[in-house]
Amino acid sequence: MKANRFLAVAALLSAFTLTGCLGGSTEPSRYYTVSAESISLVSSAAIDARIQVRKFTIDPSYQRSNIVYRESAYDFKFYDLDLWATRPEQMLTQVASEYLVKSNIFKSVDLKPMGKPDYELLGNVNAIEEIDEGSSQYAHLAVQLTFRKVGEESPLWEKRYDERASMNKRDAHSAAEALSKLYGKFMQDALENIARVK
């Protein structure tokens, strides 16, 4: 009887040990975001108009929380523990609205409809990733932005941005920082053009 009890306890302890060894990683996930950078003031007086930033669309390959990295044009990999805090298309939509508020071009900037807006900003994310080429690492961001009057199909302004930026080292933190700077550069140019054509 004692021998059977001993064997049962030994089996249970073995099961716990194997579960700990073979189970998922105990290392916690790390979360990152693209943040709004400092930009030059585009307008000193906001016009009495409302703009809505519509939720950006995204290439399906990047429609996930895992941060993408590539080591060649033919592969597509994901970090397991390094994740975007929110989905990339939602994150870039939110940051675009923050840039519009900072620009002071419009009296009101909305993410959700608050009455009928006068203008709208649309975006499509073609790529948001880290590229590792030998000993060099780059952040790659490709985004198309469209500014138009509500109810009109033809844009007042539209541009596709597609650039790389060097990273200090290969890690998700450096990628998020470099992508933030790239997006800030794109948005500065976009806001200057929007201010001219509004």
Backbone as ProteinMPNN parsed JSONL, in Angstrom:
{"seq_chain_A": "MKANRFLAVAALLSAFTLTGCLGGSTEPSRYYTVSAESISLVSSAAIDARIQVRKFTIDPSYQRSNIVYRESAYDFKFYDLDLWATRPEQMLTQVASEYLVKSNIFKSVDLKPMGKPDYELLGNVNAIEEIDEGSSQYAHLAVQLTFRKVGEESPLWEKRYDERASMNKRDAHSAAEALSKLYGKFMQDALENIARVK", "coords_chain_A": {"N_chain_A": [[0.835, -1.211, 0.0], [1.89, 1.243, 0.885], [3.945, 1.367, -0.923], [2.543, 1.637, -3.335], [1.361, 4.14, -2.93], [3.645, 5.72, -2.788], [4.629, 5.394, -5.403], [2.558, 6.62, -6.822], [2.745, 9.293, -5.927], [5.334, 9.866, -6.854], [4.913, 9.655, -9.615], [3.13, 11.756, -10.009], [4.738, 13.965, -9.294], [6.649, 13.752, -11.338], [5.049, 14.298, -13.533], [4.395, 16.997, -13.057], [6.946, 18.088, -13.275], [7.615, 17.517, -15.958], [5.602, 18.985, -17.231], [6.363, 21.585, -16.557], [8.81, 21.721, -17.897], [8.16, 21.161, -20.557], [6.093, 22.794, -21.123], [4.674, 26.038, -22.08], [6.729, 28.975, -22.682], [8.084, 30.682, -19.873], [8.812, 33.229, -20.012], [7.777, 36.581, -20.147], [5.483, 38.232, -22.451], [6.354, 41.054, -24.492], [5.387, 44.38, -25.124], [4.88, 46.829, -27.677], [4.741, 50.095, -29.227], [3.967, 52.414, -31.873], [4.781, 55.725, -31.597], [3.722, 59.186, -31.386], [5.808, 61.613, -32.75], [7.697, 64.68, -32.168], [6.581, 67.451, -34.038], [6.78, 70.073, -36.511], [4.854, 73.022, -36.097], [2.064, 73.31, -38.112], [-0.094, 74.989, -38.74], [-1.181, 78.156, -37.582], [-3.671, 78.973, -36.878], [-6.609, 77.244, -36.487], [-8.84, 76.013, -38.988], [-12.409, 76.378, -39.288], [-13.507, 73.591, -39.355], [-14.291, 70.102, -39.55], [-12.508, 67.059, -39.313], [-12.447, 63.623, -40.015], [-10.631, 60.809, -39.042], [-10.432, 57.967, -40.638], [-10.56, 54.447, -39.876], [-7.591, 52.85, -40.642], [-6.778, 50.695, -43.382], [-5.071, 47.551, -43.998], [-2.419, 45.575, -45.363], [-3.12, 42.147, -45.534], [-1.075, 40.424, -44.605], [0.197, 41.724, -42.544], [-1.685, 42.042, -40.644], [-1.875, 41.571, -37.734], [-0.887, 41.05, -34.289], [1.709, 40.286, -33.744], [5.076, 41.343, -34.186], [6.553, 41.835, -37.294], [9.38, 40.42, -38.915], [11.985, 40.27, -41.366], [14.354, 38.346, -43.183], [15.073, 38.079, -45.727], [13.892, 38.729, -49.085], [12.152, 36.729, -49.476], [11.227, 35.481, -47.231], [9.121, 35.518, -44.273], [8.68, 36.377, -41.132], [7.774, 36.128, -37.603], [8.003, 37.729, -34.464], [7.751, 35.947, -31.427], [7.284, 36.732, -28.753], [7.466, 39.47, -28.781], [5.307, 41.968, -29.282], [2.888, 44.102, -30.952], [1.206, 46.658, -29.166], [-1.405, 47.278, -29.859], [-3.317, 46.375, -32.769], [-1.543, 46.959, -35.832], [-2.815, 48.626, -37.816], [-4.805, 49.931, -36.35], [-3.246, 51.25, -34.483], [-1.667, 53.022, -36.076], [-3.7, 54.568, -37.126], [-4.711, 55.858, -34.821], [-2.409, 57.318, -34.044], [-2.12, 58.981, -36.243], [-4.342, 60.639, -35.896], [-3.539, 61.952, -33.581], [-1.383, 63.423, -34.561], [-2.763, 65.119, -36.312], [-4.241, 66.642, -34.502], [-2.121, 67.936, -33.165], [-1.172, 69.451, -35.297], [-2.889, 71.566, -35.659], [-4.549, 72.288, -37.783], [-7.257, 71.803, -38.23], [-10.398, 72.523, -36.642], [-11.681, 70.477, -35.31], [-10.946, 67.091, -34.671], [-11.744, 63.84, -35.343], [-12.053, 60.392, -34.43], [-14.185, 58.707, -34.447], [-17.418, 58.997, -35.978], [-18.82, 62.137, -35.38], [-21.285, 63.645, -35.879], [-21.611, 64.999, -39.2], [-18.547, 64.966, -40.827], [-16.335, 67.396, -42.399], [-14.092, 66.809, -43.857], [-12.017, 63.927, -44.603], [-9.505, 61.6, -43.598], [-7.841, 58.944, -44.965], [-6.141, 55.82, -44.796], [-3.774, 53.337, -45.865], [-1.915, 50.601, -44.832], [0.845, 49.282, -46.163], [3.177, 47.955, -45.498], [4.827, 47.144, -42.459], [7.518, 46.651, -40.653], [10.525, 44.895, -39.562], [13.659, 44.677, -41.097], [16.249, 42.478, -41.635], [19.412, 42.411, -42.786], [22.12, 40.711, -43.206], [24.614, 42.087, -41.281], [23.264, 44.406, -40.929], [20.392, 46.281, -39.919], [17.057, 47.305, -40.516], [14.199, 49.462, -40.245], [11.126, 49.226, -41.841], [8.633, 50.972, -43.45], [5.637, 51.336, -45.131], [3.137, 53.299, -46.342], [0.021, 54.461, -47.522], [-1.588, 57.522, -47.857], [-4.643, 59.308, -47.93], [-6.415, 62.236, -48.533], [-9.494, 63.794, -48.465], [-12.542, 65.563, -49.401], [-15.548, 64.962, -47.667], [-17.888, 62.821, -49.148], [-16.971, 63.094, -51.693], [-15.306, 61.388, -54.3], [-12.853, 61.78, -55.578], [-9.597, 62.465, -54.486], [-8.341, 65.268, -52.583], [-5.73, 65.343, -52.024], [-3.131, 62.916, -52.216], [-0.795, 60.377, -51.37], [1.835, 57.952, -51.576], [3.936, 56.576, -49.268], [7.109, 55.111, -48.755], [9.646, 53.871, -47.131], [12.901, 53.097, -45.662], [14.591, 52.907, -42.512], [17.625, 53.076, -40.72], [18.483, 50.902, -38.001], [19.612, 50.845, -34.594], [20.21, 48.427, -33.361], [19.391, 44.893, -33.522], [16.38, 44.471, -32.471], [13.045, 44.493, -31.093], [12.349, 46.858, -29.753], [14.093, 48.803, -30.851], [13.144, 48.68, -33.463], [10.481, 49.64, -33.166], [11.024, 52.247, -32.334], [12.428, 53.313, -34.576], [10.456, 53.025, -36.55], [8.536, 54.766, -35.549], [9.809, 57.234, -35.917], [10.022, 57.278, -38.711], [7.286, 57.331, -39.403], [6.562, 59.74, -38.255], [7.989, 61.489, -39.913], [6.677, 61.014, -42.358], [4.096, 61.913, -41.693], [4.524, 64.611, -41.09], [5.147, 65.658, -43.621], [2.736, 64.985, -44.93], [0.841, 66.522, -43.511], [1.666, 69.139, -44.073], [1.109, 69.224, -46.81], [-1.663, 68.775, -46.764], [-2.521, 71.066, -45.41], [-2.098, 72.933, -47.38], [-3.939, 72.32, -49.41], [-6.494, 72.191, -48.381]], "CA_chain_A": [[0.0, 0.0, 0.0], [2.794, 2.394, 0.945], [4.699, 1.393, -2.192], [1.653, 2.194, -4.356], [1.223, 5.574, -2.657], [4.922, 6.33, -3.165], [4.681, 5.424, -6.87], [1.585, 7.623, -7.288], [3.332, 10.621, -5.663], [6.469, 10.008, -7.772], [4.36, 9.89, -10.959], [2.577, 13.104, -10.0], [5.869, 14.902, -9.34], [7.22, 13.658, -12.679], [4.133, 14.995, -14.444], [4.587, 18.431, -12.833], [8.263, 18.456, -13.801], [7.524, 17.514, -17.416], [4.759, 20.109, -17.637], [7.186, 22.794, -16.446], [9.872, 21.707, -18.915], [7.627, 21.109, -21.909], [5.032, 23.779, -21.273], [5.049, 27.283, -22.736], [7.806, 29.764, -22.085], [7.678, 31.497, -18.726], [9.223, 34.605, -20.301], [6.567, 37.337, -20.482], [5.419, 38.968, -23.716], [6.71, 42.474, -24.426], [4.491, 45.115, -26.007], [5.477, 48.037, -28.241], [3.818, 50.947, -29.966], [4.473, 53.551, -32.632], [4.317, 56.915, -30.87], [3.785, 60.455, -32.109], [7.038, 62.377, -32.558], [7.52, 66.131, -32.233], [6.509, 67.963, -35.404], [6.695, 71.529, -36.635], [3.475, 73.502, -36.16], [1.699, 73.518, -39.515], [-1.023, 76.113, -38.858], [-1.291, 78.935, -36.346], [-5.097, 79.136, -36.562], [-7.38, 76.138, -37.052], [-10.032, 76.4, -39.749], [-13.637, 75.904, -38.667], [-13.906, 72.395, -40.101], [-14.085, 68.846, -38.829], [-11.939, 65.972, -40.095], [-12.507, 62.296, -39.401], [-9.59, 59.865, -39.439], [-11.067, 56.653, -40.754], [-9.674, 53.345, -39.519], [-6.748, 52.454, -41.753], [-6.754, 49.317, -43.84], [-3.71, 47.026, -43.932], [-2.146, 44.344, -46.081], [-3.449, 41.041, -44.613], [0.131, 39.805, -44.035], [0.603, 42.47, -41.35], [-2.882, 42.232, -39.816], [-1.667, 40.73, -36.548], [-0.186, 41.747, -33.221], [3.139, 39.943, -33.768], [5.926, 42.207, -34.992], [7.108, 41.099, -38.429], [10.757, 40.676, -39.337], [12.338, 39.525, -42.572], [15.79, 38.188, -43.406], [15.232, 38.127, -47.175], [12.646, 39.094, -49.762], [11.338, 35.528, -49.653], [10.699, 34.956, -45.972], [8.209, 36.374, -43.515], [8.73, 35.782, -39.799], [7.124, 36.894, -36.541], [8.478, 37.569, -33.093], [6.763, 35.246, -30.601], [7.003, 37.445, -27.504], [7.46, 40.919, -29.027], [4.015, 42.217, -29.924], [2.336, 45.455, -30.942], [0.222, 46.839, -28.089], [-2.679, 47.14, -30.568], [-3.07, 45.994, -34.151], [-0.837, 48.072, -36.489], [-3.703, 49.569, -38.509], [-5.451, 50.749, -35.32], [-2.197, 52.067, -33.878], [-1.306, 54.12, -36.984], [-4.878, 55.442, -37.202], [-4.706, 56.657, -33.598], [-1.284, 58.261, -34.065], [-2.438, 59.986, -37.273], [-5.261, 61.619, -35.296], [-2.735, 62.766, -32.661], [-0.634, 64.379, -35.388], [-3.696, 66.136, -36.81], [-4.525, 67.55, -33.378], [-0.914, 68.757, -32.971], [-0.944, 70.342, -36.448], [-3.772, 72.726, -35.503], [-5.142, 72.66, -39.074], [-8.716, 71.717, -38.145], [-10.973, 72.815, -35.327], [-12.08, 69.216, -34.668], [-10.389, 65.852, -35.241], [-12.522, 62.735, -34.787], [-11.807, 59.015, -34.859], [-15.515, 58.165, -34.687], [-18.308, 60.063, -36.473], [-19.464, 63.024, -34.4], [-21.908, 64.517, -36.853], [-20.987, 64.828, -40.515], [-17.289, 65.714, -40.954], [-16.119, 68.099, -43.673], [-13.01, 66.113, -44.555], [-11.615, 62.65, -44.024], [-8.18, 61.074, -43.906], [-7.836, 57.495, -45.076], [-4.788, 55.284, -44.916], [-3.57, 51.904, -46.04], [-0.577, 50.184, -44.424], [1.341, 48.247, -47.073], [4.228, 47.201, -44.793], [5.362, 47.663, -41.192], [8.351, 45.49, -40.358], [11.974, 44.977, -39.377], [14.384, 43.939, -42.127], [17.608, 42.126, -41.206], [20.245, 42.045, -43.934], [23.469, 40.506, -42.7], [24.86, 42.799, -40.02], [22.484, 45.654, -40.939], [18.969, 46.162, -39.606], [16.272, 48.464, -40.942], [12.75, 49.506, -40.071], [10.514, 49.501, -43.147], [7.233, 51.386, -43.331], [5.013, 51.767, -46.39], [1.771, 53.735, -46.019], [-0.614, 55.384, -48.457], [-2.521, 58.428, -47.181], [-5.57, 59.985, -48.839], [-7.18, 63.316, -47.908], [-10.553, 64.21, -49.389], [-13.785, 66.099, -48.846], [-16.549, 63.909, -47.457], [-18.876, 62.739, -50.225], [-16.293, 63.173, -52.991], [-14.418, 60.255, -54.533], [-11.515, 62.24, -55.968], [-8.89, 63.049, -53.341], [-7.689, 66.575, -52.688], [-4.291, 65.019, -51.965], [-2.861, 61.51, -51.944], [0.619, 60.04, -51.556], [2.301, 56.675, -51.024], [5.259, 56.668, -48.642], [7.74, 53.791, -48.638], [11.049, 54.137, -46.786], [13.584, 52.337, -44.618], [15.439, 53.676, -41.592], [18.584, 52.215, -40.025], [18.249, 50.64, -36.584], [20.832, 50.713, -33.803], [20.464, 47.006, -33.135], [18.275, 44.045, -33.901], [15.401, 44.142, -31.443], [11.743, 45.099, -31.352], [12.349, 48.23, -29.241], [14.731, 49.641, -31.876], [12.232, 48.723, -34.608], [9.366, 50.539, -32.834], [11.553, 53.618, -32.306], [12.719, 53.736, -35.946], [9.177, 53.145, -37.253], [7.911, 56.002, -35.057], [10.474, 58.362, -36.584], [9.599, 57.259, -40.114], [5.892, 57.758, -39.483], [6.573, 61.181, -37.98], [8.46, 62.149, -41.148], [5.589, 60.936, -43.337], [2.97, 62.742, -41.267], [4.905, 66.021, -41.238], [4.969, 65.978, -45.047], [1.315, 64.904, -45.254], [0.118, 67.657, -42.926], [2.03, 70.342, -44.829], [0.346, 69.175, -48.059], [-3.087, 68.934, -46.428], [-2.73, 72.485, -45.075], [-2.094, 73.722, -48.617], [-5.034, 72.016, -50.333], [-7.795, 72.133, -47.67]], "C_chain_A": [[0.863, 1.252, 0.0], [3.565, 2.539, -0.357], [3.85, 1.995, -3.295], [1.488, 3.699, -4.188], [2.49, 6.321, -3.083], [5.033, 6.455, -4.688], [3.727, 6.482, -7.438], [2.128, 9.038, -7.107], [4.487, 10.882, -6.629], [5.982, 10.314, -9.182], [3.808, 11.307, -11.073], [3.672, 14.161, -10.088], [6.525, 14.909, -10.713], [6.364, 14.424, -13.683], [4.284, 16.504, -14.311], [5.909, 18.897, -13.442], [8.232, 18.532, -15.319], [6.683, 18.669, -17.926], [5.547, 21.408, -17.597], [8.218, 22.875, -17.535], [9.307, 21.828, -20.32], [6.543, 22.145, -22.163], [5.549, 25.04, -21.958], [6.146, 28.017, -21.981], [7.271, 30.572, -20.909], [8.092, 32.951, -18.928], [7.986, 35.399, -20.73], [6.651, 37.998, -21.86], [5.794, 40.42, -23.472], [5.895, 43.208, -25.488], [5.109, 46.448, -26.417], [4.426, 48.829, -28.997], [4.591, 51.953, -30.813], [3.917, 54.784, -31.943], [4.471, 58.159, -31.73], [5.069, 61.199, -31.739], [6.71, 63.871, -32.518], [7.495, 66.557, -33.698], [6.467, 69.484, -35.377], [5.228, 71.924, -36.745], [3.143, 73.865, -37.595], [0.821, 74.752, -39.682], [-1.143, 76.842, -37.523], [-2.749, 79.132, -35.93], [-5.891, 78.05, -37.262], [-8.575, 76.655, -37.834], [-11.255, 75.763, -39.09], [-14.184, 74.723, -39.475], [-13.563, 71.168, -39.269], [-13.497, 67.809, -39.793], [-12.076, 64.671, -39.314], [-11.363, 61.447, -39.946], [-10.24, 58.491, -39.456], [-10.059, 55.555, -40.419], [-8.91, 52.874, -40.756], [-6.994, 50.995, -42.12], [-5.289, 48.862, -43.838], [-3.595, 45.779, -44.8], [-2.384, 43.175, -45.114], [-2.229, 40.387, -43.958], [0.54, 40.449, -42.717], [-0.545, 42.658, -40.364], [-2.829, 41.302, -38.61], [-0.916, 41.545, -35.507], [1.31, 41.451, -33.214], [3.918, 40.899, -34.654], [6.617, 41.358, -36.053], [8.577, 41.444, -38.614], [11.08, 39.773, -40.522], [13.853, 39.482, -42.71], [16.109, 38.092, -44.89], [13.896, 38.529, -47.777], [11.667, 37.931, -49.815], [10.765, 34.973, -48.354], [9.906, 36.015, -45.218], [8.096, 35.751, -42.138], [8.092, 36.71, -38.771], [7.84, 36.658, -35.224], [7.374, 36.881, -32.289], [6.334, 36.069, -29.392], [6.969, 38.959, -27.658], [6.248, 41.257, -29.89], [3.692, 43.709, -29.961], [1.279, 45.533, -29.842], [-1.204, 46.783, -28.633], [-2.348, 46.776, -32.009], [-2.483, 47.187, -34.907], [-1.747, 49.081, -37.164], [-4.431, 50.465, -37.519], [-4.452, 51.726, -34.702], [-1.852, 53.264, -34.772], [-2.471, 55.081, -37.199], [-4.901, 56.404, -36.009], [-3.614, 57.718, -33.625], [-1.503, 59.336, -35.123], [-3.366, 61.052, -36.703], [-4.517, 62.52, -34.307], [-1.927, 63.814, -33.425], [-1.546, 65.486, -35.913], [-4.066, 67.129, -35.719], [-3.339, 68.49, -33.164], [-0.74, 69.804, -34.068], [-1.758, 71.624, -36.365], [-4.369, 73.198, -36.831], [-6.658, 72.758, -38.961], [-9.191, 71.966, -36.718], [-11.295, 71.527, -34.577], [-11.493, 68.036, -35.426], [-11.085, 64.687, -34.552], [-12.008, 61.394, -35.305], [-13.125, 58.31, -35.162], [-16.418, 59.3, -35.151], [-18.965, 60.837, -35.338], [-20.229, 64.076, -35.207], [-21.168, 64.345, -38.169], [-19.692, 65.635, -40.593], [-17.206, 66.413, -42.309], [-15.092, 67.371, -44.53], [-12.762, 64.758, -43.906], [-10.211, 62.279, -44.487], [-8.28, 59.557, -43.888], [-6.392, 57.022, -45.22], [-4.796, 53.792, -45.176], [-2.117, 51.583, -45.71], [-0.147, 49.026, -45.319], [2.426, 47.387, -46.427], [4.611, 47.922, -43.514], [6.179, 46.524, -40.591], [9.801, 45.876, -40.064], [12.619, 44.137, -40.482], [15.814, 43.731, -41.655], [18.389, 41.635, -42.417], [21.687, 41.93, -43.463], [23.645, 41.182, -41.354], [24.078, 44.103, -39.926], [21.014, 45.372, -40.669], [18.261, 47.457, -39.99], [14.828, 48.319, -40.481], [12.179, 49.895, -41.428], [9.035, 49.813, -42.943], [6.751, 51.879, -44.69], [3.538, 52.051, -46.104], [1.267, 54.633, -47.141], [-1.648, 56.2, -47.694], [-3.36, 59.166, -48.217], [-6.388, 60.996, -48.047], [-8.236, 63.773, -48.896], [-11.712, 64.85, -48.637], [-14.771, 64.954, -48.723], [-17.58, 63.973, -48.582], [-18.265, 62.824, -51.608], [-15.312, 62.015, -53.126], [-12.992, 60.693, -54.839], [-10.818, 62.877, -54.772], [-8.401, 64.472, -53.621], [-6.171, 66.388, -52.688], [-4.14, 63.547, -51.616], [-1.382, 61.227, -52.204], [0.929, 58.693, -50.927], [3.73, 56.87, -50.53], [5.828, 55.257, -48.49], [9.236, 54.001, -48.393], [11.556, 53.158, -45.734], [14.364, 53.31, -43.746], [16.361, 52.699, -40.871], [18.215, 52.089, -38.553], [19.578, 50.46, -35.872], [21.214, 49.26, -33.569], [19.221, 46.217, -33.489], [17.437, 43.704, -32.681], [14.133, 44.94, -31.693], [11.666, 46.543, -30.858], [12.943, 49.186, -30.282], [13.846, 49.771, -33.107], [11.091, 49.704, -34.354], [9.822, 52.0, -32.85], [11.797, 54.138, -33.72], [11.436, 53.904, -36.761], [8.429, 54.402, -36.826], [8.497, 57.22, -35.757], [10.094, 58.439, -38.065], [8.173, 57.784, -40.261], [5.763, 59.252, -39.19], [6.996, 61.98, -39.198], [7.351, 62.152, -42.2], [4.46, 61.901, -42.973], [3.287, 64.224, -41.353], [4.687, 66.472, -42.681], [3.484, 65.982, -45.417], [0.556, 66.124, -44.733], [0.432, 68.969, -43.642], [1.263, 70.395, -46.149], [-1.132, 69.377, -47.822], [-3.403, 70.397, -46.122], [-2.795, 73.351, -46.331], [-3.355, 73.518, -49.46], [-6.419, 72.05, -49.689], [-8.777, 73.202, -48.149]], "O_chain_A": [[0.626, 2.192, -0.759], [3.812, 3.644, -0.84], [4.351, 2.773, -4.108], [1.477, 4.446, -5.167], [2.421, 7.406, -3.659], [5.472, 7.483, -5.203], [4.052, 7.155, -8.416], [2.002, 9.881, -7.995], [4.612, 11.983, -7.164], [6.573, 11.144, -9.873], [3.987, 11.976, -12.091], [3.563, 15.124, -10.846], [6.917, 15.968, -11.202], [6.881, 15.109, -14.566], [4.3, 17.219, -15.313], [5.981, 19.967, -14.047], [8.749, 19.48, -15.91], [7.014, 19.273, -18.946], [5.421, 22.241, -18.495], [8.491, 23.956, -18.056], [9.882, 22.502, -21.175], [6.126, 22.344, -23.304], [6.708, 25.108, -22.364], [6.447, 27.727, -20.823], [6.15, 31.079, -20.945], [7.762, 33.81, -18.11], [7.228, 34.941, -21.585], [7.737, 38.283, -22.365], [5.58, 40.954, -22.384], [5.733, 42.722, -26.608], [5.772, 47.111, -25.621], [3.369, 48.312, -29.358], [5.731, 52.296, -30.501], [2.709, 54.881, -31.727], [5.252, 58.18, -32.681], [5.372, 61.388, -30.561], [5.582, 64.273, -32.801], [8.295, 66.08, -34.502], [6.159, 70.097, -34.354], [4.447, 71.242, -37.409], [3.862, 74.64, -38.226], [0.97, 75.487, -40.658], [-1.2, 76.215, -36.465], [-3.031, 79.422, -34.768], [-5.856, 77.941, -38.488], [-9.243, 77.602, -37.419], [-11.145, 74.736, -38.42], [-15.186, 74.843, -40.18], [-12.679, 71.191, -38.414], [-13.932, 67.696, -40.939], [-11.848, 64.63, -38.105], [-11.151, 61.375, -41.157], [-10.557, 57.928, -38.408], [-8.859, 55.71, -40.647], [-9.505, 52.544, -41.782], [-7.367, 50.177, -41.279], [-4.38, 49.679, -43.694], [-4.555, 45.024, -44.952], [-1.896, 43.211, -43.984], [-2.344, 39.848, -42.858], [1.155, 39.802, -41.87], [-0.396, 43.354, -39.36], [-3.628, 40.374, -38.483], [-0.373, 42.607, -35.812], [2.1, 42.265, -32.734], [3.473, 41.231, -35.753], [7.188, 40.308, -35.758], [8.977, 42.602, -38.489], [10.536, 38.678, -40.666], [14.547, 40.449, -42.396], [17.277, 38.031, -45.274], [12.895, 38.653, -47.071], [10.497, 38.11, -50.154], [9.909, 34.088, -48.381], [10.004, 37.213, -45.479], [7.477, 34.697, -41.989], [7.894, 37.9, -39.016], [8.232, 35.535, -34.906], [6.196, 37.198, -32.453], [5.153, 36.099, -29.046], [6.494, 39.66, -26.764], [6.173, 40.887, -31.062], [4.155, 44.48, -29.12], [0.541, 44.573, -29.618], [-2.11, 46.299, -27.954], [-1.189, 46.868, -32.414], [-2.883, 48.322, -34.651], [-1.483, 50.281, -37.096], [-4.657, 51.641, -37.807], [-4.78, 52.882, -34.437], [-1.756, 54.391, -34.286], [-2.261, 56.272, -37.427], [-5.087, 57.61, -36.174], [-3.852, 58.874, -33.276], [-1.112, 60.486, -34.921], [-3.2, 62.237, -36.991], [-4.821, 63.708, -34.199], [-1.805, 64.956, -32.982], [-1.152, 66.652, -35.956], [-4.19, 68.325, -35.981], [-3.522, 69.696, -33.001], [-0.231, 70.897, -33.821], [-1.373, 72.649, -36.928], [-4.662, 74.383, -36.988], [-7.275, 73.667, -39.516], [-8.503, 71.67, -35.741], [-11.196, 71.48, -33.35], [-11.535, 67.984, -36.655], [-11.028, 64.556, -33.329], [-11.587, 61.272, -36.456], [-13.185, 57.43, -36.021], [-16.21, 60.449, -34.762], [-19.588, 60.255, -34.45], [-19.863, 65.251, -35.213], [-20.184, 63.607, -38.23], [-19.72, 66.857, -40.444], [-17.921, 66.059, -43.246], [-15.202, 67.321, -45.755], [-13.237, 64.483, -42.804], [-9.792, 62.596, -45.6], [-8.747, 58.964, -42.916], [-5.535, 57.755, -45.712], [-5.708, 53.077, -44.761], [-1.199, 52.21, -46.239], [-0.702, 47.93, -45.245], [2.576, 46.215, -46.775], [4.71, 49.149, -43.483], [5.62, 45.552, -40.082], [10.23, 47.009, -40.285], [12.177, 43.024, -40.764], [16.509, 44.688, -41.316], [18.08, 40.595, -42.999], [22.39, 42.932, -43.336], [22.921, 40.892, -40.402], [24.215, 44.833, -38.944], [20.461, 44.369, -41.122], [18.793, 48.553, -39.812], [14.307, 47.213, -40.346], [12.696, 50.797, -42.087], [8.291, 49.033, -42.349], [7.382, 52.732, -45.315], [2.791, 51.169, -45.682], [2.01, 55.471, -47.65], [-2.481, 55.648, -46.975], [-2.85, 59.594, -49.252], [-6.98, 60.663, -47.02], [-7.919, 64.103, -50.039], [-11.852, 64.706, -47.422], [-14.82, 64.074, -49.583], [-18.079, 65.046, -48.921], [-18.968, 62.645, -52.603], [-14.578, 61.697, -52.19], [-12.035, 60.05, -54.408], [-11.394, 63.742, -54.113], [-8.089, 64.822, -54.76], [-5.433, 67.176, -53.279], [-4.912, 62.997, -50.831], [-0.791, 61.769, -53.138], [0.372, 58.331, -49.89], [4.613, 57.278, -51.284], [5.106, 54.324, -48.138], [9.995, 54.274, -49.323], [10.792, 52.498, -45.031], [14.747, 54.394, -44.187], [15.931, 51.622, -40.458], [17.707, 53.026, -37.938], [20.55, 49.985, -36.46], [22.393, 48.907, -33.578], [18.15, 46.776, -33.724], [17.743, 42.765, -31.946], [14.145, 45.938, -32.415], [10.991, 47.368, -31.474], [12.375, 50.241, -30.562], [13.792, 50.832, -33.729], [10.764, 50.512, -35.223], [9.099, 52.879, -33.319], [11.422, 55.266, -34.04], [11.337, 54.823, -37.573], [7.762, 55.035, -37.644], [7.767, 58.132, -36.144], [9.873, 59.523, -38.604], [7.892, 58.591, -41.148], [4.95, 59.943, -39.804], [6.425, 63.033, -39.484], [7.113, 63.167, -42.855], [3.937, 62.613, -43.83], [2.401, 65.021, -41.661], [4.114, 67.532, -42.931], [3.023, 66.872, -46.133], [-0.277, 66.69, -45.442], [-0.448, 69.816, -43.796], [0.817, 71.462, -46.569], [-1.794, 70.075, -48.59], [-4.444, 70.906, -46.536], [-3.468, 74.382, -46.344], [-3.794, 74.44, -50.149], [-7.422, 71.945, -50.394], [-9.9, 73.278, -47.651]]}, "name": "protein", "num_of_chains": 1, "seq": "MKANRFLAVAALLSAFTLTGCLGGSTEPSRYYTVSAESISLVSSAAIDARIQVRKFTIDPSYQRSNIVYRESAYDFKFYDLDLWATRPEQMLTQVASEYLVKSNIFKSVDLKPMGKPDYELLGNVNAIEEIDEGSSQYAHLAVQLTFRKVGEESPLWEKRYDERASMNKRDAHSAAEALSKLYGKFMQDALENIARVK"}
